[in-house]
Amino acid sequence: MTRTWERNSETINGLWPHCQWTDEEIDLWHADLSGLDQDVLLEAIREVKRSRDSLYPQLAWIHAAYRPLIAAKRAADRTARAAAEPAFAGDRLEIDPAESQRIAGLITARIESAGPGDVDGILATIREHVDQLDAAVASRLAWRAAAKRRGIEAAANRPNAVPVAIQESGADFEAIRRKALAQLRVVSG
């Protein structure tokens, strides 16, 4: 249901028919309430009518009823958005360290023996196994593959170069980043 301020102002007038609004009061109520979520505002208006036995509503009562309702709606929206995001193994910490190392070893061997033209296939393999790899390992592999593409020997890890190299490589940097953040939340939380 999508309410409008006009419909909600009619509801206010209907619930408190004895009110004689001045132009200044109308302007004040409009300024304070018209920009709010009108569906939530309707519930706040109804809550005030149910809980306050008065011939005249108070703007502060409406705001006080609105605040917890909008907070609950926003929390529900955040939960729904989080549930709609694709789940990654790192979010659930189901990464098998031995399997991650085994896959990383196979990909590393491919990187070391590959030429610059073989890198796209290696990056596809990293993307294919990103849910089975530790985020840091996936980052290093993508960096090494990108370095191989540029013809640079990847002898040393350069952590500050990893995000740029991943982006240049075309690997799914966002998936790797979300996995790393999820792992950090579990470790620090």
The 8 nearest C-alpha neighbors of each residue, nearest first, counted from 0:
[[1, 2, 38, 37, 3, 39, 41, 36],
 [2, 0, 38, 3, 37, 36, 39, 6],
 [1, 3, 37, 38, 0, 6, 4, 7],
 [4, 2, 5, 6, 37, 7, 1, 38],
 [3, 5, 7, 33, 6, 8, 37, 2],
 [4, 6, 8, 3, 7, 9, 2, 33],
 [7, 5, 9, 3, 4, 8, 10, 2],
 [6, 8, 10, 4, 9, 5, 11, 41],
 [7, 9, 11, 5, 10, 6, 4, 12],
 [10, 8, 12, 6, 7, 11, 13, 5],
 [9, 11, 7, 13, 8, 12, 14, 6],
 [12, 10, 8, 14, 13, 9, 15, 7],
 [11, 13, 9, 15, 16, 10, 14, 8],
 [14, 12, 10, 16, 11, 15, 9, 8],
 [13, 15, 11, 12, 16, 10, 48, 45],
 [14, 16, 12, 13, 17, 18, 11, 54],
 [17, 15, 13, 12, 18, 14, 11, 54],
 [18, 16, 15, 19, 54, 55, 12, 14],
 [19, 17, 16, 20, 15, 55, 54, 12],
 [18, 20, 17, 21, 16, 55, 12, 24],
 [21, 19, 24, 18, 25, 22, 23, 12],
 [20, 22, 24, 23, 25, 19, 26, 18],
 [21, 23, 25, 24, 26, 20, 27, 19],
 [22, 24, 26, 21, 25, 27, 20, 28],
 [25, 23, 27, 21, 26, 22, 20, 28],
 [24, 26, 22, 28, 23, 27, 29, 21],
 [25, 27, 23, 29, 24, 28, 30, 22],
 [28, 26, 24, 30, 29, 25, 23, 31],
 [29, 27, 31, 25, 30, 26, 32, 24],
 [28, 30, 26, 33, 32, 27, 31, 25],
 [29, 31, 27, 28, 32, 26, 33, 34],
 [32, 30, 28, 29, 27, 33, 34, 35],
 [31, 33, 29, 35, 34, 28, 30, 4],
 [32, 34, 29, 4, 35, 30, 31, 37],
 [35, 33, 32, 36, 31, 30, 37, 4],
 [36, 34, 32, 33, 37, 40, 31, 39],
 [37, 35, 39, 38, 40, 34, 69, 33],
 [36, 38, 40, 2, 39, 35, 3, 41],
 [39, 37, 41, 2, 40, 36, 1, 42],
 [38, 40, 42, 41, 37, 36, 69, 43],
 [39, 41, 37, 43, 42, 38, 36, 65],
 [42, 40, 44, 38, 39, 43, 37, 45],
 [41, 43, 45, 39, 40, 44, 46, 38],
 [42, 44, 40, 65, 46, 64, 41, 45],
 [45, 43, 41, 47, 46, 42, 61, 40],
 [44, 46, 48, 42, 43, 47, 49, 41],
 [47, 45, 43, 49, 48, 44, 50, 42],
 [48, 46, 50, 44, 49, 45, 51, 43],
 [47, 49, 45, 46, 51, 50, 44, 52],
 [50, 48, 46, 47, 51, 45, 52, 44],
 [49, 51, 47, 48, 46, 52, 45, 53],
 [52, 50, 48, 47, 53, 49, 56, 46],
 [51, 53, 50, 54, 48, 49, 47, 55],
 [52, 54, 55, 51, 56, 48, 15, 57],
 [53, 55, 15, 17, 56, 52, 18, 16],
 [56, 54, 53, 18, 15, 57, 17, 16],
 [57, 55, 58, 53, 54, 15, 60, 47],
 [56, 58, 60, 59, 55, 61, 47, 62],
 [57, 59, 61, 60, 62, 56, 28, 31],
 [60, 58, 62, 57, 61, 63, 64, 56],
 [61, 59, 63, 57, 58, 62, 64, 47],
 [60, 62, 58, 64, 59, 63, 43, 44],
 [63, 61, 65, 59, 64, 60, 66, 58],
 [64, 62, 60, 61, 65, 66, 59, 67],
 [63, 65, 43, 61, 62, 66, 60, 67],
 [64, 66, 43, 62, 68, 63, 67, 61],
 [67, 65, 69, 68, 63, 64, 70, 62],
 [68, 66, 70, 69, 65, 71, 64, 63],
 [67, 69, 71, 65, 70, 66, 72, 39],
 [68, 70, 72, 71, 66, 67, 73, 65],
 [71, 69, 67, 73, 68, 72, 66, 74],
 [72, 70, 74, 68, 69, 73, 67, 75],
 [71, 73, 69, 75, 74, 70, 76, 68],
 [74, 72, 76, 70, 75, 71, 69, 77],
 [75, 73, 77, 71, 76, 72, 70, 78],
 [74, 76, 78, 72, 73, 77, 79, 71],
 [75, 77, 73, 79, 74, 78, 72, 80],
 [78, 76, 80, 74, 79, 75, 81, 73],
 [77, 79, 75, 81, 76, 80, 82, 74],
 [78, 80, 76, 82, 77, 81, 75, 83],
 [81, 79, 83, 77, 82, 78, 76, 84],
 [82, 80, 78, 84, 83, 79, 77, 85],
 [81, 83, 79, 80, 84, 78, 85, 86],
 [82, 84, 80, 81, 79, 85, 86, 78],
 [85, 83, 81, 82, 86, 80, 79, 87],
 [86, 84, 83, 87, 82, 81, 174, 90],
 [87, 85, 84, 90, 88, 91, 82, 89],
 [88, 86, 89, 90, 130, 85, 178, 91],
 [87, 89, 130, 91, 90, 93, 92, 94],
 [90, 88, 92, 178, 87, 91, 182, 181],
 [91, 89, 181, 87, 88, 92, 178, 86],
 [90, 92, 89, 88, 93, 87, 86, 94],
 [93, 91, 89, 94, 90, 88, 182, 185],
 [94, 92, 88, 91, 95, 89, 90, 131],
 [95, 93, 92, 131, 96, 88, 89, 132],
 [94, 96, 98, 97, 99, 93, 131, 132],
 [97, 95, 99, 98, 94, 100, 133, 132],
 [96, 98, 100, 99, 95, 101, 102, 94],
 [99, 97, 101, 95, 100, 96, 102, 131],
 [98, 100, 132, 96, 102, 97, 101, 131],
 [101, 99, 103, 97, 98, 102, 104, 96],
 [102, 100, 98, 104, 103, 99, 97, 105],
 [103, 101, 105, 99, 104, 100, 98, 106],
 [102, 104, 100, 106, 101, 105, 107, 99],
 [105, 103, 107, 101, 102, 106, 100, 108],
 [106, 104, 102, 108, 107, 103, 109, 101],
 [105, 107, 109, 103, 108, 104, 110, 102],
 [106, 108, 110, 104, 109, 105, 103, 111],
 [107, 109, 111, 105, 106, 110, 104, 112],
 [110, 108, 106, 112, 107, 111, 113, 105],
 [111, 109, 107, 113, 108, 112, 144, 106],
 [112, 110, 108, 109, 113, 107, 147, 114],
 [111, 113, 109, 110, 108, 114, 107, 117],
 [114, 112, 110, 117, 111, 109, 115, 118],
 [113, 115, 116, 117, 112, 118, 147, 148],
 [116, 114, 148, 117, 118, 147, 150, 113],
 [115, 117, 114, 118, 148, 119, 113, 120],
 [118, 116, 114, 115, 113, 119, 120, 121],
 [117, 119, 121, 120, 116, 115, 144, 148],
 [120, 118, 122, 121, 117, 123, 116, 168],
 [121, 119, 123, 118, 122, 117, 124, 116],
 [120, 122, 118, 124, 123, 119, 125, 117],
 [123, 121, 125, 119, 124, 120, 170, 118],
 [122, 124, 120, 126, 121, 125, 127, 119],
 [123, 125, 127, 121, 122, 126, 128, 120],
 [124, 126, 122, 128, 127, 123, 129, 121],
 [127, 125, 123, 129, 124, 128, 122, 170],
 [126, 128, 124, 125, 129, 123, 130, 122],
 [127, 129, 125, 131, 126, 130, 124, 132],
 [128, 130, 126, 132, 131, 125, 127, 137],
 [131, 129, 88, 128, 132, 87, 89, 94],
 [132, 130, 128, 129, 94, 99, 133, 88],
 [133, 131, 99, 129, 130, 137, 134, 136],
 [132, 134, 136, 135, 137, 99, 94, 131],
 [135, 133, 137, 179, 136, 175, 178, 138],
 [136, 134, 138, 137, 133, 139, 179, 132],
 [135, 137, 139, 133, 138, 134, 140, 132],
 [138, 136, 134, 140, 135, 139, 132, 141],
 [137, 139, 135, 141, 136, 140, 134, 142],
 [140, 138, 142, 136, 141, 137, 143, 135],
 [139, 141, 143, 137, 142, 138, 144, 136],
 [140, 142, 144, 138, 165, 143, 139, 145],
 [143, 141, 164, 139, 145, 140, 161, 144],
 [142, 144, 146, 140, 145, 141, 153, 139],
 [145, 143, 147, 141, 146, 142, 118, 110],
 [146, 144, 168, 148, 142, 147, 143, 164],
 [145, 147, 143, 151, 149, 144, 148, 142],
 [146, 148, 150, 144, 149, 145, 151, 115],
 [149, 147, 115, 145, 150, 146, 118, 144],
 [148, 150, 146, 147, 151, 145, 115, 144],
 [151, 149, 147, 148, 146, 115, 152, 114],
 [152, 150, 146, 147, 149, 153, 148, 145],
 [151, 153, 154, 147, 150, 146, 143, 155],
 [154, 152, 143, 155, 151, 146, 147, 156],
 [153, 155, 152, 156, 143, 151, 157, 146],
 [156, 154, 153, 157, 152, 143, 158, 139],
 [155, 157, 158, 154, 153, 139, 161, 143],
 [156, 158, 160, 159, 155, 161, 142, 139],
 [159, 157, 161, 160, 156, 162, 139, 138],
 [158, 160, 161, 157, 162, 163, 156, 164],
 [161, 159, 158, 157, 163, 162, 164, 142],
 [160, 162, 164, 158, 142, 163, 159, 165],
 [163, 161, 165, 164, 160, 166, 159, 172],
 [164, 162, 166, 165, 161, 160, 167, 159],
 [163, 165, 142, 167, 161, 166, 162, 145],
 [166, 164, 168, 162, 141, 167, 163, 142],
 [167, 165, 163, 168, 169, 164, 162, 172],
 [168, 166, 164, 165, 169, 163, 145, 170],
 [167, 169, 165, 145, 166, 170, 164, 141],
 [168, 170, 166, 167, 171, 165, 122, 172],
 [171, 169, 168, 172, 165, 122, 126, 166],
 [170, 172, 174, 173, 126, 169, 175, 165],
 [171, 173, 175, 174, 170, 176, 165, 166],
 [172, 174, 176, 175, 171, 177, 178, 170],
 [175, 173, 177, 176, 171, 172, 178, 129],
 [174, 176, 172, 178, 173, 177, 134, 179],
 [175, 177, 173, 179, 178, 174, 172, 180],
 [178, 176, 180, 174, 179, 175, 181, 173],
 [179, 177, 89, 181, 175, 176, 180, 134],
 [178, 180, 176, 182, 134, 181, 177, 183],
 [181, 179, 183, 177, 182, 178, 184, 176],
 [182, 180, 184, 178, 90, 183, 179, 177],
 [181, 183, 179, 185, 180, 184, 178, 89],
 [182, 184, 180, 186, 181, 185, 187, 179],
 [185, 183, 181, 187, 188, 182, 186, 180],
 [184, 186, 188, 182, 183, 187, 181, 92],
 [185, 187, 183, 184, 188, 182, 181, 180],
 [188, 186, 184, 185, 183, 182, 181, 180],
 [187, 185, 184, 186, 183, 182, 181, 180]]
